[in-house]
Amino acid sequence: MKFVRFEKDETAAYGIASEEMVRTIKGSPFAGYSTLDERYSLSDVRLLAPCTPSKIIAIGLNYRTHAEEVRMQVPDEPLLFMKPSTAVIGPEDTILYPAMSRRVDYEAELAVVIGRSCRNTGPENASDYILGYTCFNDVTARDLQKKDGQFTRSKSFDTFAPVGPWIETDLDPDNVRVESFLNGEPRQSGSTRDLIFPVPCLVSFISRVMTLNPGDIIATGTPSGIGPMQEGDVIEISVEGIGTLKNTVSGGVS
């Protein structure tokens, strides 16, 4: 099942997408819902970010190839950092290039969407708290990351968390391909089978640090091949079994 958030006639709603159509639901996937008779073509609605997280928890260096790429040691435990909810944008929205940065990178990721409140769970129970999965771009001001020596500023600019196009509930996250394409050219291609810390481990580990709320996002890390984007570039993040998240980069200041 594919849950979407969409806008029609300046009104936002949740729906279920199927075969280029979306059927409106009353309520939300996180708090119970019922299906309505309203149906629209996907081409006639504007897709929004598929959830409104209270927080985004991202994982650094979770692919061995990426750790090698940036010449950093593979961590013994998941390396956590956070992105604010104000960074979230949806499909076809614009990534704004910050005036204080000279290099902004794409990072293709599989994202986990939490379905219900989760605290102190074990890996064996992690799937009970997952609603589904979506595509995520961990946009990063790489020069500022290196300058600061930590991640907060470089990861937190408005528009630096593109997510979508929907939440896919029927997905096995253990072996899916994660890719990025810059202006149609392939840049990244990796498989979640190469994750150092797989999804159940991440949900469990994070839940022992902080409570995960419905709609929260866990970005599971990026494979090798990260690189810069420029004004006018089109960046696409594709995850096997989900679909493609597409955004354009603008020189407008975020």
N, C-alpha and C positions, 0 to 999 in steps of 0.2 A: 504494500500500500504506500502511496505517495501523498503525504500531507503537505499542503501549500498554505502560505498566507498570500492573499492577493488583494488588489484594490480595484474596485469597480464603482464608477460614479462617485469618486472621492470617499468611498466607504471601504474600510479594511475588514476582511473576514478570513476565516480558515475554510479550507476545502480539501477535497480528495481529487487528485488528478488521475485521469485515465484516458488513453487514446486521444490526446489533444483536446480533451474536455476537462472542465473542473466542475465538481458538484459541491455546492455550498453546504457547510455544516453549521449547526447551532451549537455554540459552546466552543471548546477547544480540545485538541488531542491530549492536553495535560490535565483536564478537569472534567472529563466526560462530555459527550457530544451526541447529537442526533443528526441524521442527514435530512436535508431539505430538498424540495423539488427544483430549486433554482440551479440551472446548468449554464455554463458559458464556455465558449471556445477559449482555449488558452491564449490565442492571438488577440482576443478582445479584452483581456484583463492585464493589469500590470502586476507581475510577480514581485513580492516583497521578500525580505529576509524571512525564512520559514519559521523563525522563533525569535523571541525577544529575551535574550539571556540576562540574568542578573550579573553574570560574570562569564568570562571566557578564560579557561585554564588551558594553557598551551604547554607543550613538551619540547624541550630543546634536545638536540642530538639523540634522536630516537631511532635513526637509521645509521648503521655502521658506516655506510658509504658517505653520508653527510658529515659525520664526525671526522672521517679521513679527509674529506674535501676542505674543511675549515681548520684542519690540523689541530684538533682537540681530542683529548682523551675520552674514551667511552665512559659514561658515568656509571657508578655502582647502583644508584637509585635514580628514579625518574627526576629529571631536572625541570622544575616547575617555574613558570612565570605566568603573568596575567595580562590580559588586554581588557580595556574597559568596554562596557556595553555601548558607549557613545561612538566607538569605532565601527560598529556594525553597519554594513550596507548590503543591499540585495543584488540579485541578478540584473545586469545591464546598467547598474548605477556606476557613478564615476569615482575613480580613485584620484584624490587630489594630492598633488606633489607639494610637500611642505617647503616653504621658502628657506628654512634653515638647513635643509638637507641637499646634498649634491649627488646622492646615490640611493635610490629606492628600489628594493628587490621584491620579486615574487617568491612565494614558497607554497607549493602545492601540498595539500594535506587532506586526509580523511578526518572528518569531524564526527564526534559522538554527541548525540543530543539526549540529555537526561529527561526521563519521563516522569519520575516522581522523586520526592525528597529522599536523599541518600546520605547516610552517615554511618561510618564504621562498619562497612560491609566487607565480606571476604570476596576473593576473586570468583569463587564458585557460585556466588549469588549476584554477581555484577549485572548479568543480563536482565535480571528482574527490574532493574532501575533504568534501563536504556529504552527510549522510545524508538530511536532509529539513528540513521547516519546521513550525512550530507557532505558537500564539497566545501572546502575552506581555503582561503588564500591568506597566509600569515604575512601580510605586507610589512616590510621592514626597512627603516632608514639605516642602511648598513654602515654608513660613515658615522652616524651618531651612536650606533651600538658599539663600534670600536672606540670611539672617543670617550663614551661614558663608562665603559667597562661593565655595564649591566643593561638590562633590556627595557626598562620602563618607558623612557622617552621614545626610543626608536620603534617601539611596537604599538604605541598608544594614540597616534594621531587620528583625528576624525577620518573616516573612510578606510582605515587600515585593517578592517576585518570583513572583507566580502564573504558572504555565506549563501549557499543555496545550490540548486534552484528549489529543492524541496527536501523533505525528510523521508528517506526510504526506510520502511520498517522491516522489509524482507531482504536482509543482507547478512552474509557471513563475513565478518571483518578480518578473518585470519589470512585470506589470500586474495586480495583484490589489487588491481593495478592503479597506481596514482600517477597522474601525468600533468604536465603543463605545456602550453603552446603559446608562444609569443608571436603575434602577427601571423598565426598559422603554422609557424615553424616549431617542431618539437624541441623542448628544452629539458624536461625532467621525465623520467620513467622509472618507477620503482614498484615494488610489491610489498604489501603489508606483512607478508611472511618474513620479511627482513627486519621487522620492528624488533628493537632490543627489548622493549617492554610492551607486550600486547595489550589489547583493549581491556580485558578483565583485570589485569594487573594495575593498569592506570586508574580505572574507576575505583578499585579498592584502595590503592595508595592515596589518591586524592581525598577520598571520603574519610580517611583517618586524619587528614589535615583540616579539612573544612567541609561543612555541609553543602552538598550539591542540591540545587533547587530545580524544579521542573523548568525546562527550557534552557538550562545552562549548557554550555558547549565545552567539550574537551577536544582540542586540536592535537592530533596524535603525533605530529612531527613531519618533517619533510625529507624526501630522498635527495640524493645528490643532483647537481645541475642548477642550483640557484643562480640568479643573475639579475642584472639591472633592467628597469623599465624606463622609458622616456615618454615625454609628452606626445600624445597621439597614439601610443601603442595600445593594442588590444591583447589582453591576457585571458587565457582560458585555462581553467582547472577542471580536469576530468577524472572521475573516479569510476572504475568499472562497477557496473550494477546500479549506479546512481544516475549519472548524467554529467552535464557540463555547466560550469559556472563561468559566465563571461562578463568582463568589465573593461572599460576603457580608462586610460590614464589621461588626466588633464593637467595642464600647467597652472591652473588656478590654485591659489594658496589655500591649504586646509586650515 
